[in-house]
Amino acid sequence: MKYISTRGGLAPIPFSQAVMMGLASDGGLLLPEILPEVGNGLLKKWQGLDYKSLALEIISLFCDDIPRDVLSSMIKKSYSSFDVQEVTPLVKKDGIYVLELFHGPTLAFKDVALQFLGNLFSFLLKEQSSYMNILGATSGDTGSAAIYGVKGKENINIFILHPHGRVSRMQALQMTTVPDENCFNLAVKGTFDDCQAIVKAVFNDLEFKDRHHLGAINSINWARVLAQVVYYVYAALRLKEQGHEQVLFSVPTGNFGDIFAGYVAKVLTGQLIERLILATNENNILTRFIVEGVYKRGQVVPTISPSMDIQIASNFERYLYYLFNEDAERVKKTMEEFEGKGEIRFAQKEIQRARMDFSSYSITQEETVRTIGALYKETGYVCDPHTAVGVAAARSFKRESSSDLPIVCLATAHPCKFPEAVEQAIGTPPEVPERMKGLEKLPQRYEVIPPDVERVKSYIEAHGL
């Protein structure tokens, strides 16, 4: 399997090189040359596999330059840190299914990909006798999951940018209390979009990127998306075993990475995944794309679901590549125009095609709080405000459609990471797992900086490997 750029300026490269490259050298995003589709025969063989075994089968389809036994060992090691054997258990609550993705070390769905990616980086660097300075931006959970994926690992330093004061207190503590000397936190005076723009600008300085061996751990890295494909297929197969031939997924999203993994799973499994419900909060650039056919940058609105407070979805370009029938030149031109105008308008046939893949709903903060409270009252189940956005969108879809297909809502974080919002909804703070207790007593390590590309480069110069 070879990898290409959404913008067409890169000769096909193998999986290992794609992982280490992160952002494509032409400024685009990396994708496999061909998205594989598996038939019913292979899906039937996959039914009943445990999570780790299924992960090996799926990841192997996209990765043919790492020995299978090495990949198997890497997967087992990655998910041994989760607190349940099933890795991503599926539970049924009030007529919907909840896929719990928060059983990893930082209690967020990002652990599913970043525990794997950390071990993958470590293996490849050892093979190549090399080193890496990882640079990433976070709207909340990516930062801590990335840090926990690589902390203490040899030949890796990690630099994480987060918007100062715009992540939850628990999310900030998870990042800034890690004592390992290879971990660096930069609190940027701005929004997540500012952080993301800095990261992209640094990576687009190819001389700087090569000189400092920069690696990407954000969802611009294809391996992140690939690891997340697994839990969509896992949940869909669990429901297939119960007699459901098709399933829908409701995905709270801001950066389009998680739901793009769902799109890959949809293509991979044929008719098994009927549709993806794209759930946004008031930062609804993606909902406006589906509903109005316009992708237009706006102002970031701070909400109680801060990991979704994003106005530029970096993974959207990957979907554009397929929406534009794999026309890389058109993708390049469109993205360059978007950087100038802040807007993309789509033809009616393109909007109709997107609506075959996605339905979308924008959920207000008031609806989010009500959803947390109602689900708790009806079932005793406590969800975080991001998961609640997905649940609310699923309920809206059920009301508006005649579909009786099962809907799986992705539970992206443990409720203890957003105690204020949860307490507002149910009247009591959520339970705190043992591994999260005492963080507020630990010393924090971070530096507050302005949203300045050169300042970040200077920091990497001073502290990088």
MOURTA-V708168 format. One line per field, one symbol per residue. phi: phi as a letter, one per 30 degrees, with the letter a starting at -180 (. if undefined). burial: b if it has 16 or more other C-alpha atoms within 10 Angstrom, else e. A space follows every 10 residues. Layout:
phi: ???
burial: ???
This chain:
phi: .cbbcdcicb debdeedddd didddcidcd bdebddbcdd ddeddddidd edddeddddd dcbccbeedd ddddddddcd ddcbddibdc bcbhibcccd cccddcibdd dedddddedd eedddddchb bacdbbcbcl ceeddddddb eiddibcbbc cbdeiccded ddddddcddd dccbccccdl cdeddddded dddddddded dchdbccddd dedddeddee dddedddddd dcjcdbbcbc bdbbcidddd eddddddeci cdcdaccdcb cddceddddd dcibcbdbdd cdbdcddcdb cbdddeedde eddchicddd eedddddddd ciabccdedd ddddddcbcb bccddddddd deddddddbi ccbdddeddd dddddddddc ccdcddcccd cdaddddbdd dddddcibdd dcdedcdidd dddcbabdbd dbdddddddd edcdd
burial: bbbbbbbbbb ebbbbbebbb bbbbbebbbb bbeeebeeee eebeebbeee bbebbbebbb ebbeeeeeee bbebbbebbe ebeeeebbbb eeeeeebbbb bbbbbbbbbb bbbbbbbbbb bbbbbeeeee bbbbbbbbbb bbbbbbbbbb bbeebbbbbb bbbbebbbeb bbbbbbbbee ebbbbbbbbb bbbbbbbbbb ebbbeeeebe ebbbbbbbbb bbbbbbbbbb bbbbbbbbbb eeeebbbbbb bbbbbbbbbb bbbbbbbbbb ebbbbbbbbb bbbbbbbbbb bebbbbbeeb ebbbbbbbbb bbbbbbbbbb bebeebebeb bbebbeebee eeebeeeeeb beebbebbbb bbbbbebbbb bbbbbbeeee ebbbbbbbbb bbbbeebeee eeeeebbbbb bbbbbbbbbb bbbebbeebb eeeeebeeee eeebebeebe bebeebbeeb eeebe
